[in-house]
């Protein structure tokens, strides 16, 4: 009888499976101009580039928090310079002064501070991700490898000029400079610079998204109801096997679009509220006035209840009745497109169909050339109260809309003219 040979300890059967944190061989990359021991790489456990370097008998590694290889190489240089300065700095009080740092090193330290603020709830994770993207895409490639002391008005103006050539608006460019200013503020606090450089002056032109007139609002509402159940034109261009970012079942105009249009105009809410709003957030109030009291999740540091117009009660009843017929409508069910568990996708589907409605009505762009979105319905809601509300004051409106009086004056009331409320202008106090 033939006996199987016993397995040796070094046979393949006993070899450990390569871990998810092991560098992917084909991604290992050296940094030109730096020692061969400094390398960047990718691992299966993360979408970000990693860096490693061997110093004094120890290997140092760090996640570079970027998916761009070019940015990873810049950050690896910063990592090497910072590590070398820390490990090989001579001891003694005369060397206690902080060594010069590169802009990229300080930018990463600043970002870590901002991440800590986000964890404390001072702003949203989305805002932090926007900062990360702007650092990686445009700021670090331009300034990352420069010593912080070598960056002045000329270099900042060059960044502004490049962003302008790439089509960024003055508002967006100003937001990029806010991030750069945060880096310099940290550098000053750490003693890297004595004073801030002179930043380029950006004249920001605020263009409101633009709401709809009463006639336009009626048109888009009728169009949304008329198109309900019809397939989106893009469905005709898709073959049997061609995939689209929206499932074919969702390419039919749902009744939720018309409901969302009317609901937003009568509740002052933001589009982001559409995706998180559940039935337990809504309470119908009947008294001398009939309205909905909406205790919505906090948005932009506002958490007070929102009071709707009377028409929103009728719309909500239609939404609730339709949900109950489908076996839903429970306290934890969502109001709009509740069948889509990914709420960001649900909001994208609503906006996709809303753009179809606008195109059918010829209202895709506002009178100032601005592209209209679901946010335009919020502008419409606030504008209607300013136009047709009898003596409503800005503070009451601002608090109910979860915004500030300054924002209403700057954006929502920017498109209003005196002639639109000529009745109030001509009114007289009673004797």
C-alpha positions in Angstrom: 0.0 0.0 0.0 1.4 3.4 -1.1 1.6 5.9 1.8 1.4 9.6 1.1 4.6 11.5 1.7 4.3 13.7 4.9 4.3 17.4 4.2 7.3 19.5 5.1 6.9 22.6 7.2 8.0 24.8 4.3 5.5 23.3 1.8 2.9 25.5 0.1 0.1 24.1 2.2 1.7 25.7 5.3 2.5 29.1 3.8 0.5 32.0 5.2 -1.7 33.8 2.7 -0.3 37.3 1.9 -2.0 39.8 4.1 -4.1 42.8 3.0 -1.5 45.1 4.4 1.4 43.7 2.4 2.6 46.1 -0.4 1.4 45.3 -3.9 4.7 44.6 -5.7 3.8 46.4 -8.9 3.0 49.6 -7.1 6.3 50.0 -5.2 7.8 53.2 -6.5 11.0 55.0 -5.6 11.1 58.8 -5.3 13.5 60.5 -7.8 16.3 62.5 -6.1 15.8 60.7 -2.8 17.4 57.5 -1.3 16.2 54.2 -2.7 14.8 53.2 0.8 12.1 55.8 0.4 9.2 54.2 -1.5 5.5 54.6 -1.9 3.1 51.7 -2.5 -0.5 50.5 -2.4 -2.0 47.8 -0.3 -5.3 45.8 -0.7 -6.6 47.1 2.6 -6.7 50.8 1.6 -7.4 52.9 -1.4 -4.8 55.4 -0.3 -1.1 55.4 -1.2 1.3 54.5 1.6 4.9 55.5 2.2 7.8 53.7 4.0 11.4 54.5 4.8 14.1 52.8 6.8 16.0 54.9 9.3 18.4 53.8 12.1 17.4 50.1 12.0 13.6 50.9 12.0 11.0 51.0 9.2 8.6 54.0 9.3 5.3 53.8 7.4 2.4 56.2 7.0 -0.8 56.4 5.0 -0.6 59.4 2.7 -4.4 59.8 2.5 -4.4 60.4 -1.2 -5.3 58.3 -4.3 -3.2 60.4 -6.6 0.3 59.0 -7.3 1.7 62.4 -8.1 0.5 63.8 -4.9 1.7 60.7 -3.0 5.2 61.3 -4.3 5.1 65.0 -3.2 3.9 63.9 0.3 6.5 61.2 0.5 9.2 63.9 0.1 7.6 65.8 2.9 7.5 62.7 5.0 11.2 62.0 4.4 12.3 65.6 5.2 10.3 65.7 8.4 11.5 62.3 9.6 15.1 63.1 8.8 14.9 66.4 10.5 13.4 64.8 13.6 15.8 61.8 13.9 19.0 63.5 13.0 18.6 66.9 14.7 21.5 67.5 17.1 20.6 67.7 20.8 21.0 71.0 22.7 19.0 74.1 23.5 20.4 75.9 20.5 18.5 73.5 18.2 15.2 73.9 19.9 14.0 76.4 17.3 11.7 74.5 14.9 13.4 73.4 11.6 12.0 74.9 8.4 9.1 72.9 7.1 7.6 72.4 3.6 4.1 73.6 2.9 2.9 70.1 2.3 4.0 69.0 5.8 2.1 71.8 7.4 -0.9 71.2 5.2 -1.1 67.6 6.5 -0.8 68.8 10.1 -3.6 71.3 9.4 -5.8 68.7 7.9 -5.3 66.4 10.9 -6.5 69.3 13.1 -9.5 69.8 10.9 -10.3 66.1 11.0 -10.3 66.3 14.8 -12.8 69.2 14.6 -15.0 67.2 12.3 -15.0 64.3 14.9 -16.2 66.8 17.5 -19.1 67.7 15.2 -18.0 71.2 14.3 -18.7 70.6 10.6 -19.7 67.7 8.4 -17.6 64.9 7.0 -18.5 66.1 3.5 -16.9 69.4 4.1 -13.7 67.7 5.3 -13.7 65.5 2.2 -14.0 68.6 0.0 -10.9 70.1 1.8 -9.0 66.8 1.2 -9.9 66.9 -2.5 -8.9 70.5 -3.0 -5.5 69.9 -1.2 -4.8 66.8 -3.3 -5.9 68.1 -6.7 -4.6 71.7 -6.9 -3.0 73.1 -3.7 -0.3 70.5 -2.9 0.8 70.0 -6.5 1.4 73.7 -6.7 2.8 74.5 -3.3 3.4 71.2 -1.5 7.2 70.9 -2.0 8.0 74.5 -1.4 9.4 75.7 2.0 6.7 77.6 3.8 9.0 80.7 4.1 9.5 80.7 0.3 5.8 81.2 -0.5 4.6 84.7 -0.9 2.2 86.8 -2.9 3.8 85.8 -6.2 3.4 82.1 -5.6 -0.2 82.6 -4.3 -1.1 84.7 -7.3 0.3 82.0 -9.6 -2.1 79.5 -7.9 -5.0 81.8 -8.3 -4.1 82.4 -12.0 -4.0 78.7 -12.7 -7.3 78.0 -11.0 -8.8 80.8 -13.1 -7.4 79.4 -16.3 -9.0 76.0 -15.5 -12.4 77.6 -15.2 -13.0 77.9 -11.5 -15.4 80.7 -10.3 -14.2 83.5 -8.1 -16.2 81.9 -5.2 -14.4 78.6 -5.6 -11.0 80.3 -5.9 -11.7 82.2 -2.7 -12.5 78.9 -0.9 -9.2 77.5 -2.0 -7.4 80.5 -0.5 -9.2 79.9 2.8 -7.5 76.5 3.0 -4.1 78.0 2.2 -4.7 80.6 4.8 -5.4 77.9 7.4 -2.0 76.4 6.6 -0.2 79.7 7.1 -2.1 80.3 10.3 -0.8 77.0 11.7 2.7 77.9 10.4 2.6 81.1 12.4 1.4 79.4 15.5 4.3 76.9 15.2 6.8 79.7 14.7 7.5 78.8 11.1 6.6 82.2 9.8 6.4 85.5 11.5 3.6 87.0 9.5 1.1 86.0 6.9 2.0 86.8 3.2 -0.2 89.2 1.3 -3.0 87.1 -0.2 -4.4 88.0 -3.7 -7.7 89.9 -3.5 -10.6 87.9 -5.0 -13.7 89.8 -5.8 -16.5 87.3 -5.3 -19.5 87.5 -7.4 -22.4 85.8 -5.7 -24.9 84.5 -8.3 -28.1 83.1 -6.7 -29.3 79.8 -8.1 -32.6 81.6 -9.0 -36.1 80.5 -8.0 -39.2 80.3 -10.2 -42.0 82.7 -10.7 -45.5 81.6 -9.7 -46.3 80.8 -13.4 -43.1 78.8 -13.8 -43.8 76.9 -10.6 -47.2 75.9 -11.9 -45.7 74.8 -15.2 -43.1 72.5 -13.7 -45.7 71.0 -11.3 -48.0 70.3 -14.2 -45.2 68.8 -16.3 -44.0 66.5 -13.4 -47.6 65.2 -13.0 -48.0 64.7 -16.8 -44.7 62.8 -17.2 -45.5 60.5 -14.2 -45.1 56.9 -15.3 -43.3 57.8 -18.6 -39.9 56.5 -19.3 -37.0 59.0 -19.4 -35.7 59.7 -23.0 -32.4 58.1 -22.1 -34.1 54.7 -21.8 -34.5 54.7 -25.6 -30.8 55.0 -26.1 -29.9 52.0 -23.9 -29.6 48.5 -25.5 -30.5 45.3 -23.9 -27.1 44.9 -22.1 -26.1 48.5 -21.8 -25.8 49.6 -18.2 -26.8 53.0 -16.8 -26.1 54.6 -13.4 -29.8 54.5 -12.6 -31.6 51.1 -12.6 -34.0 50.7 -15.5 -36.9 50.4 -13.1 -36.1 53.9 -11.8 -36.0 55.5 -15.3 -39.8 55.9 -15.1 -40.9 59.2 -13.7 -42.1 58.5 -10.2 -45.0 60.5 -8.5 -42.4 61.4 -5.8 -41.0 64.1 -8.1 -44.2 66.1 -8.3 -44.7 65.6 -4.5 -41.1 66.7 -3.8 -41.5 69.9 -5.9 -44.7 70.9 -4.1 -43.4 69.9 -0.7 -40.2 71.9 -1.0 -41.9 75.0 -2.1 -44.3 74.8 0.8 -41.8 73.8 3.5 -38.6 75.9 3.0 -36.5 72.7 3.3 -33.1 72.0 1.6 -32.7 69.2 -1.0 -30.5 67.4 1.5 -33.6 67.2 3.8 -35.4 65.1 1.1 -33.1 62.2 1.5 -33.2 62.0 5.3 -36.8 62.9 6.0 -38.8 60.1 7.7 -42.4 60.0 8.7 -41.5 60.3 12.4 -40.1 63.7 11.6 -43.5 65.0 10.5 -46.3 66.1 12.8 -49.6 67.5 11.6 -50.9 70.4 13.6 -54.6 71.6 13.4 -55.7 74.7 15.3 -56.3 78.3 14.2 -53.7 77.4 11.5 -53.2 74.0 9.8 -49.5 73.1 9.1 -46.8 70.5 9.5 -44.3 70.7 12.3 -41.1 69.1 11.0 -38.4 68.1 13.5 -35.7 67.4 11.0 -32.1 66.3 11.6 -29.7 69.1 12.2 -28.4 70.9 9.1 -25.8 73.6 9.0 -26.0 74.0 12.8 -29.7 74.5 12.8 -31.9 72.1 14.7 -35.1 74.0 15.4 -38.5 72.7 14.1 -39.7 73.9 10.7 -43.3 75.1 10.2 -44.8 74.4 6.7 -47.4 76.2 4.7 -51.0 74.7 4.7 -50.6 73.2 1.2 -47.8 70.9 2.5 -50.4 69.1 4.7 -52.3 67.9 1.6 -49.1 66.8 -0.2 -47.9 64.9 2.9 -51.3 63.1 3.1 -50.9 62.0 -0.5 -47.4 60.7 0.1 -48.5 58.9 3.3 -51.5 57.3 1.6 -49.4 56.0 -1.3 -46.8 54.6 1.1 -49.5 52.8 3.1 -50.9 51.2 -0.1 -47.4 49.8 -0.8 -47.1 48.4 2.7 -44.9 51.2 4.1 -45.5 54.6 5.7 -44.0 53.5 9.1 -42.3 56.0 11.4 -38.9 55.0 10.2 -39.7 54.9 6.5 -38.5 57.7 4.2 -41.0 60.1 2.6 -39.5 60.2 -0.9 -38.4 57.1 -2.9 -38.4 55.0 0.2 -37.6 51.9 -1.8 -34.0 53.1 -2.4 -31.9 52.3 0.7 -28.9 54.5 -0.6 -30.3 57.9 0.2 -27.6 59.8 -1.7 -28.6 57.8 -4.7 -32.3 58.5 -4.0 -31.6 62.3 -4.0 -29.6 61.9 -7.3 -32.6 60.1 -8.9 -35.0 62.9 -7.8 -32.7 65.5 -9.3 -32.2 63.5 -12.5 -36.0 63.5 -13.1 -36.3 67.1 -12.0 -33.8 68.1 -14.7 -36.0 66.2 -17.2 -39.0 68.3 -16.1 -37.1 71.5 -16.4 -36.0 70.6 -19.9 -39.5 69.8 -20.9 -40.6 73.3 -19.7 -37.6 75.1 -21.1 -36.6 76.3 -17.6 -33.2 74.6 -17.2 -31.5 78.0 -16.8 -32.5 81.0 -14.9 -32.6 84.6 -16.2 -29.0 85.2 -15.2 -27.8 82.1 -17.0 -27.5 80.0 -13.8 -28.3 76.3 -13.9 -31.4 75.5 -11.9 -31.4 72.5 -9.5 -33.6 71.2 -6.7 -32.1 74.0 -4.6 -34.0 76.5 -6.8 -37.2 75.2 -5.2 -35.9 76.4 -1.8 -35.2 79.8 -3.3 -38.8 79.8 -4.7 -40.2 78.9 -1.3 -38.5 81.8 0.5 -39.1 84.3 -2.4 -42.8 83.5 -2.3 -43.0 84.4 1.4 -41.1 87.6 0.8 -43.5 88.5 -2.1 -46.8 87.3 -0.9 -46.4 87.0 2.9 -48.4 89.8 4.6 -45.8 91.8 6.6 -43.5 88.8 7.3 -40.3 89.9 8.9 -36.9 88.6 7.8 -35.9 87.1 11.2 -39.0 84.9 11.5 -38.5 83.7 7.9 -34.8 83.1 8.4 -35.3 81.0 11.6 -38.0 78.9 10.1 -36.0 78.3 6.9 -32.9 77.4 9.1 -30.7 80.1 7.6 -29.7 83.7 8.5 -31.1 87.1 7.7 -27.8 87.9 5.9 -28.1 84.8 3.7 -31.7 85.8 2.7 -30.7 89.3 1.9 -27.6 88.2 -0.1 -29.1 85.3 -2.0 -32.8 84.6 -1.7 -33.9 88.3 -1.9 -31.3 89.3 -4.4 -33.6 88.7 -7.4 -36.5 90.7 -6.0 -37.3 94.2 -7.1 -39.5 96.9 -5.6 -42.1 96.6 -8.3 -42.7 93.0 -7.3 -44.2 94.2 -4.0 -45.6 97.5 -5.2 -48.7 97.0 -3.0 -46.6 97.1 0.2 -44.6 100.1 -1.1 -47.8 102.0 -1.7 -49.5 101.0 1.5 -50.3 103.5 4.3 -50.6 103.2 8.0 -54.1 103.4 9.4 -55.1 106.4 11.3 
